[in-house]
Amino acid sequence: MMKIEETKMDMKREDVIQRLVARGIFKIGGKQLYELPFYLLMKEYYKQV
């Protein structure tokens, strides 16, 4: 079984998703956060700040 290493970008993406979830945001535009590109996650995150 191959071990998949997380990149810094993966860790940042996960961090942004966790921060959005902590604010009660679970979907954006009818899609779950894990389905969205990083750009849209960051856009939503900075709207909330």
Rosetta blueprint (number, residue, H / E / L):
1 M L
2 M L
3 K L
4 I L
5 E L
6 E L
7 T L
8 K H
9 M H
10 D H
11 M H
12 K H
13 R H
14 E H
15 D H
16 V H
17 I H
18 Q H
19 R H
20 L H
21 V H
22 A H
23 R L
24 G L
25 I L
26 F L
27 K E
28 I E
29 G L
30 G L
31 K E
32 Q E
33 L H
34 Y H
35 E H
36 L L
37 P L
38 F H
39 Y H
40 L H
41 L H
42 M H
43 K H
44 E H
45 Y H
46 Y H
47 K H
48 Q H
49 V L
